Amino acid sequence: MSSPDPVAVRATFTSVAPRYDLANHLLSGGIDFWWRRKLVQLAKSGPHEKILDLATGSGDVAMALRKGLPEKTEITGVDFCEPILEFAKRKRARNNLPVETNQFLVGDCLDLSFEDNSFDLITIAFGLRNLADRKKGLSEMWRVLKPGGRLLILEFSQPFFWFNPFYYFYLQGILPWLARFVTGDREAYLYLGSSISAFPNRAELCEELRSAGFSEVSANPLTFSVVALHQGRKKN
Ligand SMILES: C[S@@+](CC[C@H](N)C(=O)[O-])C[C@H]1O[C@@H](n2cnc3c(N)ncnc32)[C@H](O)[C@@H]1O
């Protein structure tokens, strides 16, 4: 698979936006809640004055971080798909959260509008795989992190080899049809399968993080390594 085309990616998330959360929870059997909780657990070891949640989508990670972190922590969600951000803003309103410390901004992960050294923590969940240029994205993340700041990546990975046949049978044979039922968009979930199989494994992604300048790089497999939590730090 060639690099994701940003126009097609934006169109895909515009199309699935109204059903995005429901599809996530149903198609993962609800395990996505647990994956995000693991991310928040890691995020809790501060400092966390200013957090940037990239490719925030409908804001589930931003909301999970909000629940787990002190009220004064500023959480900024960024996504380049405006329609899906509307769903994040609705969640903010439903939870009566102040806009000042819970911003959702339209922006491109490949060209962030923030100054160098702005954030204590950057999170990106199921977003890195969708970037047209991962190297550029990682270098932007490094740039806007404060020295000593951390990057946490929650993303699909390559499962343990013995789990592969079951996983890819589900991903390519069953999931697109289920997804068509839930979202009406089978193509979007065919894209999901091919983007996952084209994504680097844990060791390869760790190497990409080191090449982007991150230190203390590690990867923690979750659910037979269907998903992995990677972290890296911008050295002081
Ligand atoms: C699978 S969703 C993940 C949403 C959310 N983080 C979650 O955990 O559910 C991927 C998101 O990445 C966004 N995205 C992809 N490329 C982007 C880019 N270059 N800049 C900003 N957002 C991007 C898409 O618009 C989409 O909302």
The ligand as a MOL file (V3000), in Angstrom:
LIG
                    3D

  0  0  0     0  0            999 V3000
M  V30 BEGIN CTAB
M  V30 COUNTS 27 29 0 0 0
M  V30 BEGIN ATOM
M  V30 1 C -8.8410 6.4510 13.1900 0
M  V30 2 S -9.1350 8.1360 13.5400 0 CHG=1
M  V30 3 C -8.5680 8.2590 15.2040 0
M  V30 4 C -9.4040 9.1810 16.0520 0
M  V30 5 C -9.1340 9.1420 17.5480 0
M  V30 6 N -7.7690 9.5040 17.8610 0
M  V30 7 C -9.4870 7.8240 18.1770 0
M  V30 8 O -8.6930 7.2770 18.9440 0
M  V30 9 O -10.5940 7.3300 17.9350 0 CHG=-1
M  V30 10 C -7.8360 8.9130 12.6280 0
M  V30 11 C -7.9570 10.4170 12.5630 0
M  V30 12 O -6.7520 10.9280 11.9880 0
M  V30 13 C -7.0820 12.1270 11.3160 0
M  V30 14 N -5.9530 12.4970 10.4550 0
M  V30 15 C -5.3570 11.7620 9.4900 0
M  V30 16 N -4.3360 12.4490 8.9380 0
M  V30 17 C -4.2740 13.6430 9.5870 0
M  V30 18 C -3.4240 14.7810 9.4930 0
M  V30 19 N -2.4170 14.8390 8.5890 0
M  V30 20 N -3.6310 15.8160 10.3130 0
M  V30 21 C -4.6520 15.7950 11.2240 0
M  V30 22 N -5.4990 14.7490 11.3600 0
M  V30 23 C -5.3080 13.6770 10.5590 0
M  V30 24 C -8.3700 11.7510 10.5950 0
M  V30 25 O -9.0990 12.8700 10.1760 0
M  V30 26 C -9.0840 10.9240 11.6730 0
M  V30 27 O -9.9630 11.7090 12.4400 0
M  V30 END ATOM
M  V30 BEGIN BOND
M  V30 1 1 1 2
M  V30 2 1 2 3
M  V30 3 1 2 10
M  V30 4 1 3 4
M  V30 5 1 4 5
M  V30 6 1 5 6
M  V30 7 1 5 7
M  V30 8 2 7 8
M  V30 9 1 7 9
M  V30 10 1 10 11
M  V30 11 1 11 12
M  V30 12 1 11 26
M  V30 13 1 12 13
M  V30 14 1 13 14
M  V30 15 1 13 24
M  V30 16 1 14 15
M  V30 17 1 14 23
M  V30 18 2 15 16
M  V30 19 1 16 17
M  V30 20 1 17 18
M  V30 21 2 17 23
M  V30 22 1 18 19
M  V30 23 2 18 20
M  V30 24 1 20 21
M  V30 25 2 21 22
M  V30 26 1 22 23
M  V30 27 1 24 25
M  V30 28 1 24 26
M  V30 29 1 26 27
M  V30 END BOND
M  V30 END CTAB
M  END
